Amino acid sequence: MKDSLIITAKASGAEVIPFIKVWVLLPMALLVTFLFTRLSNRLKREHVFYIMLSLFLGFFFIFTFVIYPIRNHIHPHATAEHLQTVLPLGFKGLIAMFRYWSFTAFYVLSELWGSAIFSVLFWGFANEVTKVTEAKRFYGLLGIGANFSGIASGQISILLCPSSFNPRLPFGHDAWEQSLIFSTIAILISGVLVMFMFRWFNSKVLKETAPKETGDKKKDRANRPKMSMRQNFSYLAKSKYLISIAVVVLSYNIVINLTEVVWKDQVRRLYPNPSEYFTYMGQITTITGILATLTAVFISGNSLRKCGWTFTAMIPPFILLSTSIGFFSFLLFQDPLGGFVALLGSTPLALVVFFGSAQNCLSRASKYTLFDATKELSFIPLDRESKLKGKAAIDGVGSRLGKSGGSVIHQGLLMFFGTVAASAPYVGGFLLVVISLWMVAVKALGRRFSELIVHHETLQIKEEERTVAAPVGATPVATPTPVNVEEVAVTR
């Protein structure tokens, strides 16, 4: 919905995405984090859940039933038209962000839903009420359930998007507005069901009084790392191993943000109507969910066990490299390849969109499974302090800089070249450089990962030798079994 609203709007396009992510999404993410922290310090976990969820659902309701119907009266079209005559062509995305400020707000709140509601509220609740032994059994099923939600939401989007306007319905002035209302109703019903289920969990399933925290738990929570951006950089600089992890995370986020804008620009050219665009993106969501589910069930664990960490971690950058070559080849050489494309019974634009869609589906499916699994495994051989502080530093630096860095690169190219199409060759060049650095970092990280595992196993073996060689008459000590750390990491 967020892409269909802002990208297909008149005088807008995919150029608006980098500006939104840098100038609106990043400050709003910090604001939501601040709000969540203040609420958590003052209210019970259950109340914080209801408040945060209600804020999002309330905005979606107000936007659909109040703001969207009067959009033409509240959007500053006259000012935006004047700015277009004054500012260079490269500011088109910035002007569109300002012109359609309500669509921008919807885009930002939709983006924050994944991090604020799903990652923070849901997984925070799951981590708090699930024991470690239970997590080993059920977290894999929760991940597969999340992938199934993509399949379901994609199909619901297609089902709720009518091909033509239905005058018998009491709401909406066109087919797109009716599909927007239907989709929002589905979101609101889902949100209300979530709150009812959460209330049922707290009142019926969980104990009335939670067990008191032990001294160790209080100590762990007090010692949880909270570092500033400067401290993040300082801590990462002390370890080549952590730098390699940071480069991997940074590279992935830059590549995804760079390709996303170019691909969505081509999708808008092929499907300029918001209803058609919405339906197509629903199909992409469904395919991504199917691929992620199949990868999680059949490939992720088997690849780690049989082929090792390095091979598995190389799959995501290899997928992005191969699909990027196909995508940008057909994008940049549409005229020379026109005859070949005609033999396939297609058009150059349709083929470009196909390769871009394949790249988006495969890269996101690999991210949800292979990339996340190998990234988390890379922390396991570290000592406790490095694991906690390193993860905090990489989450604070790698993800944020990657997402905003890709958008900043796009902004610079757009301001210099004016359009997404004109800047596409240079985006492709950036991609090749970043993916190459990604692969180099994976190789270096894999080598060091194996060394840490071997070192850990050697320590276990030496401990066993000391136990076996104990002097006669000494108190017998249980001989520790050598641990295959990689196998344990895969199991986790």
N, C-alpha and C positions, 0 to 999 in steps of 0.2 A: 504493500500500500504506500509506504513512504517514497519508494522510487517512482511509482506510477504517478503520484501527486506532483512531485517537484520537477522531475525530469521531463515529463510530457507537457508541462504547462507552457503556455504561449510565451515566447521570448526567453525561454529557459532551456536547459539541456543538462547533459552530464557534467558540463563545466562547473556547475554550481556545487558539486559534491566536495571538491577539495577546500573550497572556501567555507562551507558549513562545518567540516570536520576540524578546521583550524580555529576559526573565529567564534564558533558557537558551541560545537560539541565538546571540545576540550574544557572550556570554562564551565559548562553545565555539568560535565562529569565531576569536576572538582566540587561544584556546589552540591550535587547530590551526595557525594561522599561525605562532605561536611555535615549535611542534614542528617544522614544516616548515623554518623558518629554522635552528634548531639542527642538524637532521639535514643540511641542505644545507651547513652550515659544516664538518661533520665527515666526511661520507661522499660517495662518488661519486654522480653523478646517477642511475645505474642502480640502485644499492642503495636510494636514497631512494624511487624509484618503487616498488620491490617492498615496502618497509616500509609506506609509506602505503597502498598498495592492499591489503596483507594485513591491516592494522588494520581497515579498513572491512569487508572480506569476512569476517574473523574475527568481528566483532561481529554481522553479519547471520546468520551460522551459529549462534552461541551464542544469539542472541535466539530464532530460530525453533525450534531443537531442544532448548534447555535452559530458557530463561526463559519463553517463551510457554506451554509445557505446565504450568508450576507458577505461573502468573500469579495465580491466586486465593489462593495462600498467601503471596505476597510483596508484594502490593499492600495498602496500609494502609486498607482499607475502613472499619474501625471509627473510626479517627481522622478520616477524611474525612467520615463521617456526622455526627460530633460538630461538626466545623468548619462544616458546612452549617447546623446549628441555631444557631450562634453568629454567624457572619458574614452580612452582607447578601447579597441575591440576586446582586448584581453581581460577587461573588467566585466565582461558579460555575466560571468558566474556570480561575481560579487553583487552586481545590480539585481540579478534574479533572486538572490538570497534575501536582499532587502525588499524587493517588490512583493514577493510571496512570503512574507514573514510568518504567516500562520502555517503554511506548508513546511517552512523551515523548522518551526517549533514541533510540528508533528514528526518530521524526520528525526529530530534530535531525541525526542521522548521515545520513539520506536527503537532507535539505536541503544539508548540507555536501558531499555527493558531487559536486554540480554545480560548486561552486567549487574544492574541494580537488583532486579527481581530474581532472575534465574541463578546467576553466579553467587550473589551475596546472600539473598534471603533463603532461597531453596537449599543450596549446598551448605550454607551456614547452619541451617536447621538440621539437614541430614548429618553433617559431621558431629553435631552436638548430641543427637539422640541415638546414633549408631555406634555400636562397639566395633573395635578393630576386627574381631573375628567375624562379625556380621558384615562388615564392609567388604571383606574379601569375597563373600558370597554374593552380595547384592549390588555392589557398585557397578559391576559390569552390566547387570541387567538394567540399572538406571541409565547407563550410557546408551544401551541399545534402545531403551524407551525414548530417550531424547532424539535419537535418529528417526524412530518411528513417528515422532511428532512432526518432523519435517515432511514425511510422506503424507500424513493426515492433513496438515495445514495447506500443503500444495493442492491436494484434491478438493478441499473445502473452498479454497480460493477460486478454482475453476468452476465449481458447482454454483457458487454464489455470484458469479459474474455473468449476468444475462447478456446475450448478443444484441438485443434491441430493447428499446424503451417499452415498458409495460404500463399503459395509461390506467389500468385497473387498480394499480397499487396506489395507496393514499399518500405516498411520499416520493420525493425525487422528481427532478425535471428532465433527466436524461438517463441513459442506461448506466453510465459511470457513477452518477450520484446514487442510484439505487443499489449498485453493487457495493459502493462504499458504506452505505447504511447497513446492508445485510452483513457485511464483514465485521463492522463495528458491533453489531448485535451479537454475533458469534463470539467476539472477543470479550464483551461484557458478561455474557452467560458463562464463558469459561472462567473468567476472573472471579465471579460470584461463587461458582462451584469450588474453586480453589480455596476461597475463604471458608466456605462451609466445611470442606474436608480438613482444612487446617484446624478449625475449631474442634471438629470431631476428634482429631489426633490428640489435641491437648486435653480435652475433657474426658475422653473415653479410653484411649490407648495408653497414653503416658500416665505416669503416676501423678497424683494430685500435688505432691511436694517433691521437687527434684532433689536428688541426693546432694549433700553438702560437698563443696569442693575440698579435696585433700590439700595438704600443704604443698605437695609437689605440683599439683595442677595450678594452684595460685602462683607458685614460683615461676612455672613455665609461662603463664599468661603475663606476669609482670616482666619477664625477660624477653617477651616477644619483640623482635627487632622493628623499630620505627625510625627509619633513616630519611634524611632530607635528600634532595637530588644531588647535592655536592657530596654527601657521604656515600651515596650510591656509587658515583663515579670513583671515589677514592677507594672503596672496598673492592670494586671490580678490577681496578688497576693492579691490585696486589696478586692476582691469580690469573695465569694464562688459561687455566681450565675454565674459570668462570667467564673470562673474556670470550672464549670460544662459544660457550652457551649463549652469551648475550648477542654475539654476532649472528648466530643461527636464528634467534628470536627476532632480532632487528631486521634481518634480511627477509624473513617470511612476511612480516607485516608491511615492509616497503614494497615488495613484489605484488602482494595482493592489492594494495591500495593503488599502485600504478596501473595494473591491468584492469582493475574494476572500472575506472573512469572511461578508458578507451572502449572497452567492451559495451558498457551501458550506452555510450554515445552511438555505437553501431546498432544496438537493439532499438533505440529510439528512432533511428532512421528507418528501420524495417517495420516497426510497429509504432507509428506516431500517435495512434488513438490510445487513450489511457486504459480503456477496457481490454484492448488487445494486448497492450504491454503488461497489464496486471495478470491476464490469463497465461501469457508466456512465462512470466516470472514464477507463477504457481507451478508450472510444469518443471521449471529448473529446480525449484525447492523439492519437489517430489523425487526427481532423479537423484539429486544430491543425497536425500535421506536414504534412498535405496542403496546407492553406492557406499555410503558410510556404514550402513547396517551390514552389508555383505563383507566389507573390508574388516569391520570389527569382529565378525564371527569367523571368517575363513582365512584371513590374510595376516592381520596384525600379530596375533600371538604366535602363529606358525612361523612367520618370517623371523621374529625375534629369537625363537628357540632354535630354528634350523640354520638360519643365515647370519645371525648375529646383529649387534647393535648398529654397526657402521652401515651395513647393507640396507637395513630397514630405514635408517635415518636418511640415506641417500635417495630413497624413492620419491619423497615430496619434491625436492629440487629438480630431480630428473623429469618428473611429470610436468612441472612448470616450464622447464626448459624446452621439452619436446613440443608441448602444446603452444608455447609462445612462438616458436619458430613457425608452426603452421598458421597461427593466427595472424602474425605480423607479415608473413609472406603473402598471404591472400589479401591482406589489408593494403600493403604498400605496392603490390604488383598486380592490381586488379585488371588493368588494361592488357598487359602481356599474357595473362592467364585467362583472358575472356573467352577465347576459343575453346580451351580445355574445359572451362566451367560450363559452356553451352552444351558440350557433348554429354555432360552429366545431367542435363536437364534442369539446371539451377541458375542462379544469378550470382555474381561476385559478392554482393552484399549479403545474400542468404548464406553463402559459404563462410564468409567472414564471421557472421553471427554464430554459425554452427561451431567453428573452431573456438571462438571465444567462450561459448557456452560449455563446450567440452572442457576447456581449461578451468572454468569457474567450478563446474561440478566435481571434476577430479581433484582439483587442488583443495577445495573445502572438505571433501570426503577424506582425503589423506590427512588434512590438518586435524580433523576431529578424532582420528584414530592413530595413524602412524606417527605424525609429528608430535602430538601431545604425549603419546606413550613414550617415545624416545627422549623427549625433553625431560619428562619427569623422572625417567630412569637414570638420566645422567647425574641427578643430584644424589642418588642413593649411596654410591661409594664414598661420599664426602663425610667428614666428621660432622657432629651435630651443629657446631657453631657455623661452619662453612655452609652447611645445608640450609639453615634458617636465614642467615644474613645474605647468602648468595641468592637464594630464591627471592627474598624481599628486594634486593638490588636489581635483579634481572626483571622482575615484574614491574618495578618502578621505572626502569630505564628502557629496557628492550621494547616492551609493548608500546609504551607511550611514544617514545621517539620514532619507532617504526611506523605507527599509524599517522602521526603528525608529520614525520619526515617525508613519507610518500606524498602527502597532500601539499607540503611546501614545495617539493620538486615540481609537482604538477602546476601549482600556482605560478612559479617562476617561468615555466615553459609557456603557459597560457598567456601571461602578460607580454612575453617576448614574441610569440608566434601568432597569438590571437585566437586560434581555434584548436580543438582537440585533434582534428584530422591533420593540421599542419604540424603539430608537435609530436605526432605519433612515431615518426622515425627515431626521434631522440629518446622517447620513452622506451622504445625497443632497445636502444643502445644502453640505457641505464639498467634495463632488466638483465641483459647479458652480463654486465659487470657485477651486479648485485648477486645474481644466481651463481656466478663463478666464485665470488667470495664466500657464499653460503656453502658450496661444495667443499672448498678448501677448509673452512671452519669445521665442517662435519668430519672430514678425514682426520684433522688434527685432534678433534675431540674424541673420536672413536679410538684412536691410538692411545691417548691418555686414559680413556675409560677402561680399556683392556689392561693397561699397566696397573691401574688402581685395583682392579679385580684380582689380578695375579698376586699383587702385593698382599691383599687381604687374605687370599688363600694360603700364601706362604706363611703368614703370621699364624694361621690356624694350624698348619702342619708343624711349625716349630714348637707351638704349645703342646701338640700331641707328642712330639719327640721328647720334650722335657718330662712329660707325665710318664711315658713308658720307661724312661731311663732313671726314674726315681730310685734312691738308694733302698737297700733291703731294710725292712723294719719301719720305713716311713709310712705315714698314713696314706692309704690308697685314695687317689683322686680320680673321679670319672673322666675317661678319655673323651675329649670333645671330638665330634665328627666333623671332618672338613666340610665347609659350607661352599657350595657353588653359588656365589653371590649373584651371578648373572641370571641363574635359574630362579633364585628368590626374587630378584628384581622383576623378572617377567611375570612371576605369580602375582606380585603386588600390582 
